[in-house]
Amino acid sequence: MSGREGQIESAVEAERSVRLRNASGLHARPCHAIARTAQAFQAELRVACDGREVNGKSILDLMTLCAPCEAILSFRAQGQDSEELVSALAALVEGGFGEQH
């Protein structure tokens, strides 16, 4: 029996990139909103910006990205609800986190 036989594959993956629209970029409140949203899903989340990638469920990790307005955030989720997760995050970012643009 090979190492893969008998394993259940649950490697559903989804990716989406969005441009930050809020004037202040990725500061504490948007980081909290991303992490809080991501924690409501089972999928694992990685967030990348400008060559750096962090755990999307960690506010502190997200804050290290220091992404300014107009930066591109890339969301990569893996798990059964990954598509729903990246869709929810894209809507959050595209809405400017409810801040002024």
N, C-alpha and C positions, 0 to 999 in steps of 0.2 A: 504494500500500500504506500503510495507516494505521500509526501507531506501535505499535499493539497486535497487529497481525497478525504471526504468526510467533513471538510470544513464548509461552513455556510458562508457564502460570499455576500457581504453587505457593503461593498465598496461603491455605493452610489455617491457620485461626486458632482458638484455644481460650482461654476465660477461666474463671477460678474465683476466688471470694473465700472466705477462711477466717479464723477468729478465732484469734489467738495464745492458746495455753492454758498455756504454760510461764510460771512465776512471774516470771522475769527478763526476759521480752519478747525483743526482737530484739537480742541482744548478739553478741559475736564468734563464739562457737561455732555458734549457729543461722545466722548469716550465712554462715559457711564451709560449713555443711551445704547450704544453699540453692544457693550458687554451685557447689559441687562436684557436686551433683545435676544442676543445669542444664547444666553443661559436658559432661555425658555424653550430651546430646541435641544434635541438629542445629538445632533450632528456636531462634529468637531469643527472649529473655525480657525482659519489663518487669515490674517489681514496683511497685505503688502502695500508699501508705498516707497517709491524712489529707491528700489533695490533692497529694502529692509522688509522682513516678514516677522510677525509676532502672533502670539496667541490672542485670538479675537474675543475670548471670554475673560480677559484680564484687563481691567481699567489701566493699571500701571504699565503693562506692556504696550497698550494702545497709545498711551501718552508719550512713550519714547519715540513714536513715529514723527512727532512734531510737524504734521502735515498742514501746510498753509492753505488758504482759500485757492481754489483752482487746481489743487493737487489731485491726482488720480489715486483712488483707493481700489485695490483689488481684493475681493472676497473669494476665498476658496473653502468650501465646506465639504465634509465627507461624512456620510451617514444617511439613514433612511429619509430624513426630512431636510436634506441639504438644499434642495431647490426652493423649498418654502423659506428656509433661513436666508439664503442670498436674496430672494425677492423682497423679504421684509426689510433687510438692511439697505437694499438699493432704494426702496421707497423712503426710508428714513433719511438717507443722505440726500436724495433728490429733493426732498421737502425742506432741506436746509436745517434739519433738526428743530424746526419751528422758530428759527432765529431769522433776523433780518438778513437779506442777501446783499 
